[in-house]
Amino acid sequence: MTISESVATALASAAIPTLAVLVGILINHQRLSDFARSVDRRFVDLTRNIDQRFIEVNRHVDDVRDSLRADMFRIEQVLDARLKHLEEHQ
């Protein structure tokens, strides 16, 4: 059983483009996978940066709150001393 030249040409003309398309699909799949990994890596880095910024903002808010409490305590002490002074001299 021999394959005629026209049948071989028909098979080759159908098989070669099919293989070319399959190779292209595989290459694109690999490139898309690399791109997805890159985007995931960037997203993780961005999330870490945002988390770090929130930690810094929380620390700053805590520092300001502690400073305000200390200032309010000093003001309270001064006002108490003045009030005591006024009460003693009445």
PyMOL Python script that loads the backbone (N, CA, C, O; Angstrom):
from pymol import cmd

cmd.read_pdbstr("""\
ATOM      1  N   MET A   1       0.846  -1.172   0.000  1.00  0.00           N
ATOM      2  CA  MET A   1       0.000   0.000   0.000  1.00  0.00           C
ATOM      3  C   MET A   1       0.889   1.231   0.000  1.00  0.00           C
ATOM      4  O   MET A   1       1.595   1.519   0.967  1.00  0.00           O
ATOM      5  N   THR A   2       0.835   1.926  -1.080  1.00  0.00           N
ATOM      6  CA  THR A   2       1.643   3.120  -1.247  1.00  0.00           C
ATOM      7  C   THR A   2       0.754   4.335  -1.231  1.00  0.00           C
ATOM      8  O   THR A   2      -0.392   4.309  -1.680  1.00  0.00           O
ATOM      9  N   ILE A   3       1.313   5.396  -0.703  1.00  0.00           N
ATOM     10  CA  ILE A   3       0.566   6.649  -0.642  1.00  0.00           C
ATOM     11  C   ILE A   3       0.947   7.454  -1.878  1.00  0.00           C
ATOM     12  O   ILE A   3       2.122   7.648  -2.189  1.00  0.00           O
ATOM     13  N   SER A   4      -0.070   7.904  -2.553  1.00  0.00           N
ATOM     14  CA  SER A   4       0.207   8.678  -3.764  1.00  0.00           C
ATOM     15  C   SER A   4       0.719  10.062  -3.393  1.00  0.00           C
ATOM     16  O   SER A   4       0.569  10.528  -2.263  1.00  0.00           O
ATOM     17  N   GLU A   5       1.315  10.688  -4.365  1.00  0.00           N
ATOM     18  CA  GLU A   5       1.909  12.005  -4.126  1.00  0.00           C
ATOM     19  C   GLU A   5       0.861  13.037  -3.752  1.00  0.00           C
ATOM     20  O   GLU A   5       1.142  13.903  -2.924  1.00  0.00           O
ATOM     21  N   SER A   6      -0.317  12.985  -4.317  1.00  0.00           N
ATOM     22  CA  SER A   6      -1.372  13.961  -4.016  1.00  0.00           C
ATOM     23  C   SER A   6      -1.893  13.779  -2.591  1.00  0.00           C
ATOM     24  O   SER A   6      -2.213  14.756  -1.914  1.00  0.00           O
ATOM     25  N   VAL A   7      -1.981  12.506  -2.129  1.00  0.00           N
ATOM     26  CA  VAL A   7      -2.437  12.260  -0.751  1.00  0.00           C
ATOM     27  C   VAL A   7      -1.373  12.749   0.221  1.00  0.00           C
ATOM     28  O   VAL A   7      -1.704  13.354   1.241  1.00  0.00           O
ATOM     29  N   ALA A   8      -0.113  12.500  -0.075  1.00  0.00           N
ATOM     30  CA  ALA A   8       0.970  12.949   0.790  1.00  0.00           C
ATOM     31  C   ALA A   8       1.007  14.463   0.857  1.00  0.00           C
ATOM     32  O   ALA A   8       1.230  15.036   1.923  1.00  0.00           O
ATOM     33  N   THR A   9       0.791  15.111  -0.271  1.00  0.00           N
ATOM     34  CA  THR A   9       0.766  16.576  -0.292  1.00  0.00           C
ATOM     35  C   THR A   9      -0.402  17.099   0.529  1.00  0.00           C
ATOM     36  O   THR A   9      -0.248  18.069   1.271  1.00  0.00           O
ATOM     37  N   ALA A  10      -1.556  16.479   0.408  1.00  0.00           N
ATOM     38  CA  ALA A  10      -2.728  16.899   1.177  1.00  0.00           C
ATOM     39  C   ALA A  10      -2.490  16.719   2.671  1.00  0.00           C
ATOM     40  O   ALA A  10      -2.832  17.599   3.462  1.00  0.00           O
ATOM     41  N   LEU A  11      -1.909  15.592   3.065  1.00  0.00           N
ATOM     42  CA  LEU A  11      -1.614  15.353   4.484  1.00  0.00           C
ATOM     43  C   LEU A  11      -0.596  16.359   5.006  1.00  0.00           C
ATOM     44  O   LEU A  11      -0.750  16.896   6.103  1.00  0.00           O
ATOM     45  N   ALA A  12       0.430  16.608   4.228  1.00  0.00           N
ATOM     46  CA  ALA A  12       1.460  17.551   4.648  1.00  0.00           C
ATOM     47  C   ALA A  12       0.903  18.965   4.745  1.00  0.00           C
ATOM     48  O   ALA A  12       1.243  19.710   5.664  1.00  0.00           O
ATOM     49  N   SER A  13       0.046  19.334   3.796  1.00  0.00           N
ATOM     50  CA  SER A  13      -0.515  20.689   3.806  1.00  0.00           C
ATOM     51  C   SER A  13      -1.482  20.881   4.978  1.00  0.00           C
ATOM     52  O   SER A  13      -1.722  22.018   5.386  1.00  0.00           O
ATOM     53  N   ALA A  14      -2.036  19.813   5.522  1.00  0.00           N
ATOM     54  CA  ALA A  14      -2.911  19.922   6.689  1.00  0.00           C
ATOM     55  C   ALA A  14      -2.113  19.778   7.984  1.00  0.00           C
ATOM     56  O   ALA A  14      -2.432  20.432   8.977  1.00  0.00           O
ATOM     57  N   ALA A  15      -1.090  18.938   7.990  1.00  0.00           N
ATOM     58  CA  ALA A  15      -0.357  18.646   9.218  1.00  0.00           C
ATOM     59  C   ALA A  15       0.611  19.758   9.602  1.00  0.00           C
ATOM     60  O   ALA A  15       0.722  20.084  10.784  1.00  0.00           O
ATOM     61  N   ILE A  16       1.304  20.341   8.654  1.00  0.00           N
ATOM     62  CA  ILE A  16       2.317  21.350   8.963  1.00  0.00           C
ATOM     63  C   ILE A  16       1.701  22.601   9.584  1.00  0.00           C
ATOM     64  O   ILE A  16       2.216  23.068  10.600  1.00  0.00           O
ATOM     65  N   PRO A  17       0.634  23.166   9.035  1.00  0.00           N
ATOM     66  CA  PRO A  17       0.025  24.326   9.708  1.00  0.00           C
ATOM     67  C   PRO A  17      -0.536  23.975  11.092  1.00  0.00           C
ATOM     68  O   PRO A  17      -0.481  24.788  12.015  1.00  0.00           O
ATOM     69  N   THR A  18      -1.074  22.760  11.225  1.00  0.00           N
ATOM     70  CA  THR A  18      -1.595  22.340  12.521  1.00  0.00           C
ATOM     71  C   THR A  18      -0.478  22.299  13.556  1.00  0.00           C
ATOM     72  O   THR A  18      -0.654  22.785  14.673  1.00  0.00           O
ATOM     73  N   LEU A  19       0.657  21.731  13.201  1.00  0.00           N
ATOM     74  CA  LEU A  19       1.798  21.689  14.109  1.00  0.00           C
ATOM     75  C   LEU A  19       2.307  23.092  14.426  1.00  0.00           C
ATOM     76  O   LEU A  19       2.686  23.377  15.562  1.00  0.00           O
ATOM     77  N   ALA A  20       2.315  23.956  13.437  1.00  0.00           N
ATOM     78  CA  ALA A  20       2.772  25.330  13.657  1.00  0.00           C
ATOM     79  C   ALA A  20       1.859  26.046  14.649  1.00  0.00           C
ATOM     80  O   ALA A  20       2.326  26.758  15.538  1.00  0.00           O
ATOM     81  N   VAL A  21       0.554  25.847  14.486  1.00  0.00           N
ATOM     82  CA  VAL A  21      -0.407  26.472  15.399  1.00  0.00           C
ATOM     83  C   VAL A  21      -0.244  25.904  16.809  1.00  0.00           C
ATOM     84  O   VAL A  21      -0.290  26.658  17.781  1.00  0.00           O
ATOM     85  N   LEU A  22      -0.058  24.604  16.934  1.00  0.00           N
ATOM     86  CA  LEU A  22       0.123  23.992  18.254  1.00  0.00           C
ATOM     87  C   LEU A  22       1.389  24.506  18.939  1.00  0.00           C
ATOM     88  O   LEU A  22       1.378  24.779  20.139  1.00  0.00           O
ATOM     89  N   VAL A  23       2.471  24.637  18.185  1.00  0.00           N
ATOM     90  CA  VAL A  23       3.707  25.184  18.762  1.00  0.00           C
ATOM     91  C   VAL A  23       3.479  26.626  19.210  1.00  0.00           C
ATOM     92  O   VAL A  23       3.944  27.021  20.279  1.00  0.00           O
ATOM     93  N   GLY A  24       2.783  27.398  18.419  1.00  0.00           N
ATOM     94  CA  GLY A  24       2.466  28.781  18.792  1.00  0.00           C
ATOM     95  C   GLY A  24       1.635  28.848  20.059  1.00  0.00           C
ATOM     96  O   GLY A  24       1.873  29.696  20.919  1.00  0.00           O
ATOM     97  N   ILE A  25       0.657  27.954  20.175  1.00  0.00           N
ATOM     98  CA  ILE A  25      -0.183  27.919  21.373  1.00  0.00           C
ATOM     99  C   ILE A  25       0.667  27.599  22.605  1.00  0.00           C
ATOM    100  O   ILE A  25       0.501  28.228  23.651  1.00  0.00           O
ATOM    101  N   LEU A  26       1.564  26.636  22.489  1.00  0.00           N
ATOM    102  CA  LEU A  26       2.424  26.280  23.615  1.00  0.00           C
ATOM    103  C   LEU A  26       3.340  27.432  24.021  1.00  0.00           C
ATOM    104  O   LEU A  26       3.532  27.690  25.210  1.00  0.00           O
ATOM    105  N   ILE A  27       3.900  28.118  23.037  1.00  0.00           N
ATOM    106  CA  ILE A  27       4.766  29.256  23.342  1.00  0.00           C
ATOM    107  C   ILE A  27       3.975  30.364  24.026  1.00  0.00           C
ATOM    108  O   ILE A  27       4.439  30.927  25.017  1.00  0.00           O
ATOM    109  N   ASN A  28       2.795  30.687  23.517  1.00  0.00           N
ATOM    110  CA  ASN A  28       1.961  31.718  24.134  1.00  0.00           C
ATOM    111  C   ASN A  28       1.549  31.327  25.545  1.00  0.00           C
ATOM    112  O   ASN A  28       1.515  32.170  26.441  1.00  0.00           O
ATOM    113  N   HIS A  29       1.238  30.055  25.743  1.00  0.00           N
ATOM    114  CA  HIS A  29       0.871  29.588  27.083  1.00  0.00           C
ATOM    115  C   HIS A  29       2.025  29.809  28.063  1.00  0.00           C
ATOM    116  O   HIS A  29       1.808  30.249  29.192  1.00  0.00           O
ATOM    117  N   GLN A  30       3.224  29.510  27.640  1.00  0.00           N
ATOM    118  CA  GLN A  30       4.394  29.695  28.502  1.00  0.00           C
ATOM    119  C   GLN A  30       4.602  31.173  28.819  1.00  0.00           C
ATOM    120  O   GLN A  30       4.882  31.536  29.961  1.00  0.00           O
ATOM    121  N   ARG A  31       4.465  32.014  27.810  1.00  0.00           N
ATOM    122  CA  ARG A  31       4.646  33.456  28.032  1.00  0.00           C
ATOM    123  C   ARG A  31       3.567  34.010  28.954  1.00  0.00           C
ATOM    124  O   ARG A  31       3.856  34.853  29.803  1.00  0.00           O
ATOM    125  N   LEU A  32       2.324  33.547  28.797  1.00  0.00           N
ATOM    126  CA  LEU A  32       1.250  33.992  29.685  1.00  0.00           C
ATOM    127  C   LEU A  32       1.475  33.516  31.116  1.00  0.00           C
ATOM    128  O   LEU A  32       1.170  34.234  32.069  1.00  0.00           O
ATOM    129  N   SER A  33       2.005  32.314  31.266  1.00  0.00           N
ATOM    130  CA  SER A  33       2.309  31.810  32.609  1.00  0.00           C
ATOM    131  C   SER A  33       3.403  32.650  33.261  1.00  0.00           C
ATOM    132  O   SER A  33       3.313  32.975  34.445  1.00  0.00           O
ATOM    133  N   ASP A  34       4.430  33.001  32.498  1.00  0.00           N
ATOM    134  CA  ASP A  34       5.489  33.863  33.023  1.00  0.00           C
ATOM    135  C   ASP A  34       4.938  35.232  33.414  1.00  0.00           C
ATOM    136  O   ASP A  34       5.300  35.785  34.453  1.00  0.00           O
ATOM    137  N   PHE A  35       4.067  35.764  32.576  1.00  0.00           N
ATOM    138  CA  PHE A  35       3.457  37.062  32.870  1.00  0.00           C
ATOM    139  C   PHE A  35       2.604  36.986  34.139  1.00  0.00           C
ATOM    140  O   PHE A  35       2.656  37.890  34.973  1.00  0.00           O
ATOM    141  N   ALA A  36       1.823  35.919  34.288  1.00  0.00           N
ATOM    142  CA  ALA A  36       0.989  35.760  35.476  1.00  0.00           C
ATOM    143  C   ALA A  36       1.859  35.673  36.731  1.00  0.00           C
ATOM    144  O   ALA A  36       1.524  36.269  37.755  1.00  0.00           O
ATOM    145  N   ARG A  37       2.974  34.938  36.663  1.00  0.00           N
ATOM    146  CA  ARG A  37       3.881  34.859  37.814  1.00  0.00           C
ATOM    147  C   ARG A  37       4.460  36.229  38.140  1.00  0.00           C
ATOM    148  O   ARG A  37       4.589  36.591  39.309  1.00  0.00           O
ATOM    149  N   SER A  38       4.806  36.981  37.117  1.00  0.00           N
ATOM    150  CA  SER A  38       5.359  38.318  37.326  1.00  0.00           C
ATOM    151  C   SER A  38       4.331  39.234  37.995  1.00  0.00           C
ATOM    152  O   SER A  38       4.664  39.971  38.922  1.00  0.00           O
ATOM    153  N   VAL A  39       3.103  39.185  37.531  1.00  0.00           N
ATOM    154  CA  VAL A  39       2.044  40.009  38.123  1.00  0.00           C
ATOM    155  C   VAL A  39       1.795  39.586  39.565  1.00  0.00           C
ATOM    156  O   VAL A  39       1.627  40.439  40.437  1.00  0.00           O
ATOM    157  N   ASP A  40       1.769  38.292  39.827  1.00  0.00           N
ATOM    158  CA  ASP A  40       1.578  37.818  41.196  1.00  0.00           C
ATOM    159  C   ASP A  40       2.700  38.301  42.106  1.00  0.00           C
ATOM    160  O   ASP A  40       2.446  38.724  43.233  1.00  0.00           O
ATOM    161  N   ARG A  41       3.932  38.239  41.625  1.00  0.00           N
ATOM    162  CA  ARG A  41       5.073  38.692  42.416  1.00  0.00           C
ATOM    163  C   ARG A  41       4.958  40.185  42.720  1.00  0.00           C
ATOM    164  O   ARG A  41       5.204  40.616  43.846  1.00  0.00           O
ATOM    165  N   ARG A  42       4.584  40.965  41.713  1.00  0.00           N
ATOM    166  CA  ARG A  42       4.423  42.407  41.932  1.00  0.00           C
ATOM    167  C   ARG A  42       3.296  42.689  42.914  1.00  0.00           C
ATOM    168  O   ARG A  42       3.413  43.583  43.752  1.00  0.00           O
ATOM    169  N   PHE A  43       2.216  41.941  42.818  1.00  0.00           N
ATOM    170  CA  PHE A  43       1.089  42.138  43.725  1.00  0.00           C
ATOM    171  C   PHE A  43       1.492  41.831  45.160  1.00  0.00           C
ATOM    172  O   PHE A  43       1.107  42.550  46.083  1.00  0.00           O
ATOM    173  N   VAL A  44       2.262  40.770  45.351  1.00  0.00           N
ATOM    174  CA  VAL A  44       2.730  40.420  46.700  1.00  0.00           C
ATOM    175  C   VAL A  44       3.630  41.528  47.241  1.00  0.00           C
ATOM    176  O   VAL A  44       3.505  41.916  48.402  1.00  0.00           O
ATOM    177  N   ASP A  45       4.535  42.039  46.410  1.00  0.00           N
ATOM    178  CA  ASP A  45       5.416  43.128  46.835  1.00  0.00           C
ATOM    179  C   ASP A  45       4.615  44.379  47.182  1.00  0.00           C
ATOM    180  O   ASP A  45       4.892  45.041  48.182  1.00  0.00           O
ATOM    181  N   LEU A  46       3.626  44.700  46.355  1.00  0.00           N
ATOM    182  CA  LEU A  46       2.785  45.859  46.615  1.00  0.00           C
ATOM    183  C   LEU A  46       2.025  45.687  47.918  1.00  0.00           C
ATOM    184  O   LEU A  46       1.925  46.629  48.704  1.00  0.00           O
ATOM    185  N   THR A  47       1.492  44.507  48.156  1.00  0.00           N
ATOM    186  CA  THR A  47       0.754  44.239  49.388  1.00  0.00           C
ATOM    187  C   THR A  47       1.661  44.394  50.596  1.00  0.00           C
ATOM    188  O   THR A  47       1.247  44.952  51.612  1.00  0.00           O
ATOM    189  N   ARG A  48       2.898  43.905  50.498  1.00  0.00           N
ATOM    190  CA  ARG A  48       3.845  44.070  51.609  1.00  0.00           C
ATOM    191  C   ARG A  48       4.125  45.536  51.858  1.00  0.00           C
ATOM    192  O   ARG A  48       4.179  45.967  53.009  1.00  0.00           O
ATOM    193  N   ASN A  49       4.305  46.312  50.797  1.00  0.00           N
ATOM    194  CA  ASN A  49       4.569  47.745  50.959  1.00  0.00           C
ATOM    195  C   ASN A  49       3.396  48.457  51.613  1.00  0.00           C
ATOM    196  O   ASN A  49       3.588  49.302  52.487  1.00  0.00           O
ATOM    197  N   ILE A  50       2.190  48.120  51.196  1.00  0.00           N
ATOM    198  CA  ILE A  50       1.002  48.738  51.784  1.00  0.00           C
ATOM    199  C   ILE A  50       0.880  48.350  53.253  1.00  0.00           C
ATOM    200  O   ILE A  50       0.581  49.198  54.094  1.00  0.00           O
ATOM    201  N   ASP A  51       1.109  47.080  53.567  1.00  0.00           N
ATOM    202  CA  ASP A  51       1.070  46.640  54.956  1.00  0.00           C
ATOM    203  C   ASP A  51       2.100  47.389  55.795  1.00  0.00           C
ATOM    204  O   ASP A  51       1.809  47.800  56.918  1.00  0.00           O
ATOM    205  N   GLN A  52       3.300  47.568  55.254  1.00  0.00           N
ATOM    206  CA  GLN A  52       4.355  48.287  55.971  1.00  0.00           C
ATOM    207  C   GLN A  52       3.944  49.739  56.206  1.00  0.00           C
ATOM    208  O   GLN A  52       4.206  50.290  57.275  1.00  0.00           O
ATOM    209  N   ARG A  53       3.308  50.357  55.221  1.00  0.00           N
ATOM    210  CA  ARG A  53       2.856  51.743  55.395  1.00  0.00           C
ATOM    211  C   ARG A  53       1.792  51.847  56.476  1.00  0.00           C
ATOM    212  O   ARG A  53       1.813  52.787  57.271  1.00  0.00           O
ATOM    213  N   PHE A  54       0.863  50.900  56.522  1.00  0.00           N
ATOM    214  CA  PHE A  54      -0.152  50.916  57.573  1.00  0.00           C
ATOM    215  C   PHE A  54       0.484  50.745  58.947  1.00  0.00           C
ATOM    216  O   PHE A  54       0.066  51.386  59.912  1.00  0.00           O
ATOM    217  N   ILE A  55       1.488  49.887  59.038  1.00  0.00           N
ATOM    218  CA  ILE A  55       2.190  49.697  60.310  1.00  0.00           C
ATOM    219  C   ILE A  55       2.849  51.004  60.739  1.00  0.00           C
ATOM    220  O   ILE A  55       2.776  51.387  61.907  1.00  0.00           O
ATOM    221  N   GLU A  56       3.496  51.691  59.791  1.00  0.00           N
ATOM    222  CA  GLU A  56       4.140  52.967  60.103  1.00  0.00           C
ATOM    223  C   GLU A  56       3.120  54.030  60.509  1.00  0.00           C
ATOM    224  O   GLU A  56       3.364  54.797  61.441  1.00  0.00           O
ATOM    225  N   VAL A  57       1.982  54.080  59.819  1.00  0.00           N
ATOM    226  CA  VAL A  57       0.943  55.059  60.168  1.00  0.00           C
ATOM    227  C   VAL A  57       0.390  54.751  61.558  1.00  0.00           C
ATOM    228  O   VAL A  57       0.193  55.663  62.360  1.00  0.00           O
ATOM    229  N   ASN A  58       0.140  53.477  61.848  1.00  0.00           N
ATOM    230  CA  ASN A  58      -0.354  53.113  63.182  1.00  0.00           C
ATOM    231  C   ASN A  58       0.651  53.491  64.263  1.00  0.00           C
ATOM    232  O   ASN A  58       0.271  53.993  65.321  1.00  0.00           O
ATOM    233  N   ARG A  59       1.927  53.250  64.001  1.00  0.00           N
ATOM    234  CA  ARG A  59       2.970  53.619  64.963  1.00  0.00           C
ATOM    235  C   ARG A  59       2.984  55.125  65.173  1.00  0.00           C
ATOM    236  O   ARG A  59       3.112  55.598  66.302  1.00  0.00           O
ATOM    237  N   HIS A  60       2.853  55.881  64.080  1.00  0.00           N
ATOM    238  CA  HIS A  60       2.846  57.338  64.192  1.00  0.00           C
ATOM    239  C   HIS A  60       1.632  57.815  64.993  1.00  0.00           C
ATOM    240  O   HIS A  60       1.760  58.693  65.847  1.00  0.00           O
ATOM    241  N   VAL A  61       0.470  57.249  64.726  1.00  0.00           N
ATOM    242  CA  VAL A  61      -0.740  57.624  65.467  1.00  0.00           C
ATOM    243  C   VAL A  61      -0.561  57.302  66.946  1.00  0.00           C
ATOM    244  O   VAL A  61      -0.944  58.102  67.800  1.00  0.00           O
ATOM    245  N   ASP A  62       0.010  56.152  67.259  1.00  0.00           N
ATOM    246  CA  ASP A  62       0.251  55.799  68.665  1.00  0.00           C
ATOM    247  C   ASP A  62       1.206  56.786  69.326  1.00  0.00           C
ATOM    248  O   ASP A  62       0.994  57.186  70.471  1.00  0.00           O
ATOM    249  N   ASP A  63       2.263  57.181  68.604  1.00  0.00           N
ATOM    250  CA  ASP A  63       3.215  58.152  69.151  1.00  0.00           C
ATOM    251  C   ASP A  63       2.549  59.496  69.416  1.00  0.00           C
ATOM    252  O   ASP A  63       2.769  60.108  70.461  1.00  0.00           O
ATOM    253  N   VAL A  64       1.739  59.953  68.474  1.00  0.00           N
ATOM    254  CA  VAL A  64       1.044  61.234  68.637  1.00  0.00           C
ATOM    255  C   VAL A  64       0.063  61.148  69.801  1.00  0.00           C
ATOM    256  O   VAL A  64      -0.040  62.085  70.592  1.00  0.00           O
ATOM    257  N   ARG A  65      -0.658  60.033  69.914  1.00  0.00           N
ATOM    258  CA  ARG A  65      -1.607  59.862  71.018  1.00  0.00           C
ATOM    259  C   ARG A  65      -0.880  59.895  72.359  1.00  0.00           C
ATOM    260  O   ARG A  65      -1.335  60.551  73.295  1.00  0.00           O
ATOM    261  N   ASP A  66       0.238  59.197  72.454  1.00  0.00           N
ATOM    262  CA  ASP A  66       1.006  59.197  73.703  1.00  0.00           C
ATOM    263  C   ASP A  66       1.526  60.588  74.027  1.00  0.00           C
ATOM    264  O   ASP A  66       1.509  61.008  75.184  1.00  0.00           O
ATOM    265  N   SER A  67       1.990  61.303  73.006  1.00  0.00           N
ATOM    266  CA  SER A  67       2.477  62.663  73.215  1.00  0.00           C
ATOM    267  C   SER A  67       1.352  63.584  73.692  1.00  0.00           C
ATOM    268  O   SER A  67       1.548  64.391  74.601  1.00  0.00           O
ATOM    269  N   LEU A  68       0.175  63.459  73.073  1.00  0.00           N
ATOM    270  CA  LEU A  68      -0.965  64.290  73.490  1.00  0.00           C
ATOM    271  C   LEU A  68      -1.401  63.960  74.911  1.00  0.00           C
ATOM    272  O   LEU A  68      -1.757  64.856  75.676  1.00  0.00           O
ATOM    273  N   ARG A  69      -1.375  62.684  75.268  1.00  0.00           N
ATOM    274  CA  ARG A  69      -1.730  62.307  76.641  1.00  0.00           C
ATOM    275  C   ARG A  69      -0.753  62.917  77.636  1.00  0.00           C
ATOM    276  O   ARG A  69      -1.161  63.411  78.687  1.00  0.00           O
ATOM    277  N   ALA A  70       0.524  62.885  77.310  1.00  0.00           N
ATOM    278  CA  ALA A  70       1.526  63.470  78.202  1.00  0.00           C
ATOM    279  C   ALA A  70       1.319  64.977  78.320  1.00  0.00           C
ATOM    280  O   ALA A  70       1.399  65.532  79.416  1.00  0.00           O
ATOM    281  N   ASP A  71       1.054  65.640  77.193  1.00  0.00           N
ATOM    282  CA  ASP A  71       0.804  67.085  77.229  1.00  0.00           C
ATOM    283  C   ASP A  71      -0.440  67.406  78.035  1.00  0.00           C
ATOM    284  O   ASP A  71      -0.439  68.348  78.828  1.00  0.00           O
ATOM    285  N   MET A  72      -1.496  66.638  77.843  1.00  0.00           N
ATOM    286  CA  MET A  72      -2.736  66.866  78.604  1.00  0.00           C
ATOM    287  C   MET A  72      -2.511  66.628  80.097  1.00  0.00           C
ATOM    288  O   MET A  72      -3.071  67.343  80.928  1.00  0.00           O
ATOM    289  N   PHE A  73      -1.707  65.643  80.438  1.00  0.00           N
ATOM    290  CA  PHE A  73      -1.413  65.383  81.848  1.00  0.00           C
ATOM    291  C   PHE A  73      -0.651  66.567  82.455  1.00  0.00           C
ATOM    292  O   PHE A  73      -0.941  66.977  83.579  1.00  0.00           O
ATOM    293  N   ARG A  74       0.320  67.113  81.720  1.00  0.00           N
ATOM    294  CA  ARG A  74       1.058  68.283  82.222  1.00  0.00           C
ATOM    295  C   ARG A  74       0.129  69.485  82.382  1.00  0.00           C
ATOM    296  O   ARG A  74       0.221  70.215  83.369  1.00  0.00           O
ATOM    297  N   ILE A  75      -0.766  69.692  81.413  1.00  0.00           N
ATOM    298  CA  ILE A  75      -1.729  70.797  81.523  1.00  0.00           C
ATOM    299  C   ILE A  75      -2.621  70.593  82.736  1.00  0.00           C
ATOM    300  O   ILE A  75      -2.902  71.536  83.475  1.00  0.00           O
ATOM    301  N   GLU A  76      -3.060  69.371  82.937  1.00  0.00           N
ATOM    302  CA  GLU A  76      -3.903  69.072  84.099  1.00  0.00           C
ATOM    303  C   GLU A  76      -3.163  69.369  85.399  1.00  0.00           C
ATOM    304  O   GLU A  76      -3.747  69.912  86.337  1.00  0.00           O
ATOM    305  N   GLN A  77      -1.878  69.014  85.457  1.00  0.00           N
ATOM    306  CA  GLN A  77      -1.096  69.272  86.665  1.00  0.00           C
ATOM    307  C   GLN A  77      -0.956  70.775  86.918  1.00  0.00           C
ATOM    308  O   GLN A  77      -1.066  71.230  88.057  1.00  0.00           O
ATOM    309  N   VAL A  78      -0.712  71.543  85.853  1.00  0.00           N
ATOM    310  CA  VAL A  78      -0.574  72.998  85.986  1.00  0.00           C
ATOM    311  C   VAL A  78      -1.888  73.602  86.444  1.00  0.00           C
ATOM    312  O   VAL A  78      -1.907  74.443  87.342  1.00  0.00           O
ATOM    313  N   LEU A  79      -2.991  73.178  85.830  1.00  0.00           N
ATOM    314  CA  LEU A  79      -4.295  73.718  86.237  1.00  0.00           C
ATOM    315  C   LEU A  79      -4.635  73.345  87.674  1.00  0.00           C
ATOM    316  O   LEU A  79      -5.183  74.167  88.408  1.00  0.00           O
ATOM    317  N   ASP A  80      -4.324  72.133  88.084  1.00  0.00           N
ATOM    318  CA  ASP A  80      -4.557  71.734  89.472  1.00  0.00           C
ATOM    319  C   ASP A  80      -3.738  72.590  90.435  1.00  0.00           C
ATOM    320  O   ASP A  80      -4.225  73.023  91.480  1.00  0.00           O
ATOM    321  N   ALA A  81      -2.486  72.821  90.056  1.00  0.00           N
ATOM    322  CA  ALA A  81      -1.644  73.646  90.922  1.00  0.00           C
ATOM    323  C   ALA A  81      -2.181  75.067  91.021  1.00  0.00           C
ATOM    324  O   ALA A  81      -2.202  75.644  92.108  1.00  0.00           O
ATOM    325  N   ARG A  82      -2.607  75.628  89.923  1.00  0.00           N
ATOM    326  CA  ARG A  82      -3.161  76.991  89.947  1.00  0.00           C
ATOM    327  C   ARG A  82      -4.456  77.046  90.734  1.00  0.00           C
ATOM    328  O   ARG A  82      -4.686  77.983  91.499  1.00  0.00           O
ATOM    329  N   LEU A  83      -5.307  76.037  90.547  1.00  0.00           N
ATOM    330  CA  LEU A  83      -6.570  75.996  91.285  1.00  0.00           C
ATOM    331  C   LEU A  83      -6.303  75.871  92.778  1.00  0.00           C
ATOM    332  O   LEU A  83      -6.951  76.539  93.583  1.00  0.00           O
ATOM    333  N   LYS A  84      -5.358  75.025  93.150  1.00  0.00           N
ATOM    334  CA  LYS A  84      -5.007  74.873  94.561  1.00  0.00           C
ATOM    335  C   LYS A  84      -4.470  76.183  95.121  1.00  0.00           C
ATOM    336  O   LYS A  84      -4.786  76.558  96.251  1.00  0.00           O
ATOM    337  N   HIS A  85      -3.657  76.879  94.329  1.00  0.00           N
ATOM    338  CA  HIS A  85      -3.104  78.161  94.749  1.00  0.00           C
ATOM    339  C   HIS A  85      -4.221  79.181  94.964  1.00  0.00           C
ATOM    340  O   HIS A  85      -4.208  79.919  95.950  1.00  0.00           O
ATOM    341  N   LEU A  86      -5.195  79.225  94.035  1.00  0.00           N
ATOM    342  CA  LEU A  86      -6.324  80.152  94.173  1.00  0.00           C
ATOM    343  C   LEU A  86      -7.175  79.811  95.388  1.00  0.00           C
ATOM    344  O   LEU A  86      -7.629  80.707  96.101  1.00  0.00           O
ATOM    345  N   GLU A  87      -7.395  78.520  95.629  1.00  0.00           N
ATOM    346  CA  GLU A  87      -8.211  78.112  96.775  1.00  0.00           C
ATOM    347  C   GLU A  87      -7.521  78.469  98.098  1.00  0.00           C
ATOM    348  O   GLU A  87      -8.191  78.831  99.065  1.00  0.00           O
ATOM    349  N   GLU A  88      -6.220  78.371  98.142  1.00  0.00           N
ATOM    350  CA  GLU A  88      -5.478  78.684  99.369  1.00  0.00           C
ATOM    351  C   GLU A  88      -5.464  80.179  99.636  1.00  0.00           C
ATOM    352  O   GLU A  88      -5.380  80.584 100.795  1.00  0.00           O
ATOM    353  N   HIS A  89      -5.540  81.000  98.625  1.00  0.00           N
ATOM    354  CA  HIS A  89      -5.464  82.455  98.812  1.00  0.00           C
ATOM    355  C   HIS A  89      -6.828  83.137  98.810  1.00  0.00           C
ATOM    356  O   HIS A  89      -6.905  84.358  98.667  1.00  0.00           O
ATOM    357  N   GLN A  90      -7.872  82.391  98.963  1.00  0.00           N
ATOM    358  CA  GLN A  90      -9.210  82.991  98.979  1.00  0.00           C
ATOM    359  C   GLN A  90      -9.608  83.396 100.336  1.00  0.00           C
ATOM    360  O   GLN A  90     -10.706  83.919 100.527  1.00  0.00           O
TER     361      GLN A  90
END
""", "prot")
cmd.dss("prot")
cmd.show_as("cartoon", "prot")
cmd.util.cbc("prot")
cmd.orient("prot")
